[in-house]
Amino acid sequence: QVQLLESGGGLVQAGGSLRLSCVASGSIFMLNTMDMGWYRQAPGKQRELVAGIASGGEINYVDFAKGRFTISRDNAKNTVYLQMNSLKPEDTAVYYCNARDLVYDYWGQGTQVTVSS
C-alpha cells in the first residue's frame, strides 16, 4: 500500500504561482517503479490529467499546462511536485496526486487551488 498526501494548495490571485507537493508513505519502495501524475477536478467537471512523470523520468503535459506548469519528482524524498505559474481563474480545482503501475492505482485526498480574478 502507498499513501499519498498532497499539500501546497490555497488561494492565489490570477498570475500568481503555487507549488504543490505530494509525499508518499507506506510501501514507498514501490514508488520508484510507479508512474506519477497530477490530476484536477473542477466543480461539475470530470477529473482530468494535468501532467505526468513516468518512473523513467518521461514527462507529459496536457495543453493547458504546457509552458505554465512543471512536474518533477524526487525519489529520494518520495515526493512529486507541481510548480504552477501564471495561474488563471480556470485553474481553480481540487488537485490530486496519483501513483500507478500495471497493478496498483493510488490517489491522494486532494488539495484545493483557488485562483481569484
C-alpha positions as CSV (number, residue, x, y, z in Angstrom):
1,Q,0.0,0.0,0.0
2,V,1.1,3.5,-0.8
3,Q,-0.5,6.6,0.8
4,L,-0.3,9.9,-1.0
5,L,-0.6,13.3,0.8
6,E,-0.9,16.5,-1.2
7,S,-0.1,19.9,0.1
8,G,0.5,23.4,-1.1
9,G,-2.9,24.4,-2.4
10,G,-4.5,27.7,-1.4
11,L,-6.0,31.0,-2.7
12,V,-3.9,33.0,-5.1
13,Q,-4.6,35.9,-7.4
14,A,-4.5,35.4,-11.2
15,G,-1.0,35.5,-12.4
16,G,0.4,34.1,-9.2
17,S,2.2,30.8,-8.5
18,L,1.8,27.8,-6.3
19,R,3.9,24.7,-5.7
20,L,2.0,21.5,-4.9
21,S,3.8,18.6,-3.2
22,C,2.8,15.0,-3.0
23,V,4.5,12.9,-0.3
24,A,4.2,9.2,-0.4
25,S,4.3,6.9,2.6
26,G,3.7,3.2,3.2
27,S,5.3,0.8,0.8
28,I,7.4,3.6,-0.7
29,F,9.9,1.1,-2.1
30,M,7.2,0.7,-4.8
31,L,7.2,4.4,-5.7
32,N,10.4,4.4,-7.8
33,T,8.8,2.0,-10.2
34,M,5.5,3.8,-10.5
35,D,4.3,6.5,-12.8
36,M,3.2,9.6,-11.1
37,G,0.7,12.2,-12.1
38,W,-1.2,15.3,-11.1
39,Y,-4.9,15.5,-12.0
40,R,-7.5,18.1,-11.2
41,Q,-11.3,18.3,-10.9
42,A,-13.3,21.5,-11.0
43,P,-16.8,21.7,-9.7
44,G,-19.2,20.0,-12.1
45,K,-16.5,18.6,-14.3
46,Q,-14.7,15.3,-14.7
47,R,-11.3,14.7,-13.2
48,E,-8.6,15.5,-15.8
49,L,-4.9,14.9,-16.2
50,V,-2.7,17.9,-15.7
51,A,0.8,16.3,-16.0
52,G,2.5,13.0,-15.7
53,I,6.0,11.8,-15.0
54,A,6.9,8.2,-15.6
55,S,9.2,6.1,-13.5
56,G,11.9,6.5,-16.1
57,G,11.5,10.3,-16.0
58,E,9.5,10.9,-19.1
59,I,7.2,13.9,-18.7
60,N,4.0,14.8,-20.5
61,Y,1.7,17.8,-20.1
62,V,-1.8,18.5,-21.3
63,D,-2.1,21.5,-23.5
64,F,-3.4,23.9,-20.8
65,A,-0.4,23.1,-18.6
66,K,2.3,23.5,-21.2
67,G,4.6,26.5,-20.6
68,R,3.0,27.2,-17.2
69,F,3.2,24.1,-15.1
70,T,6.3,21.9,-14.3
71,I,6.1,18.5,-12.8
72,S,9.1,16.9,-11.1
73,R,9.9,14.0,-8.8
74,D,12.4,13.4,-6.1
75,N,12.5,9.7,-5.4
76,A,14.9,10.1,-2.5
77,K,12.2,12.2,-0.8
78,N,9.3,10.1,-2.1
79,T,7.8,13.4,-3.4
80,V,6.3,14.6,-6.6
81,Y,5.9,18.4,-7.2
82,L,3.8,20.5,-9.4
83,Q,5.0,24.1,-9.9
84,M,2.2,26.2,-11.3
85,N,2.9,29.6,-12.7
86,S,0.8,32.3,-14.4
87,L,-2.3,30.8,-12.8
88,K,-5.7,31.6,-14.2
89,P,-9.2,31.5,-12.6
90,E,-10.0,28.5,-14.8
91,D,-7.2,26.6,-13.0
92,T,-9.4,26.6,-9.9
93,A,-10.0,22.9,-8.9
94,V,-9.0,20.2,-6.5
95,Y,-5.7,18.9,-7.5
96,Y,-5.0,15.2,-6.9
97,C,-1.8,13.2,-6.9
98,N,-1.8,9.7,-8.5
99,A,0.7,6.8,-8.4
100,R,0.1,3.8,-10.6
101,D,1.7,0.8,-12.2
102,L,0.3,-2.2,-14.0
103,V,-1.4,-3.5,-10.9
104,Y,-1.9,-0.6,-8.4
105,D,-3.6,2.8,-8.7
106,Y,-3.3,5.1,-5.7
107,W,-4.8,8.6,-5.2
108,G,-4.4,11.3,-2.6
109,Q,-7.2,13.2,-1.0
110,G,-6.6,16.3,-3.0
111,T,-5.6,19.9,-2.3
112,Q,-7.8,22.9,-3.2
113,V,-6.4,25.5,-5.5
114,T,-8.5,28.7,-5.9
115,V,-7.4,31.4,-8.3
116,S,-9.2,34.7,-8.0
117,S,-9.6,37.2,-10.9
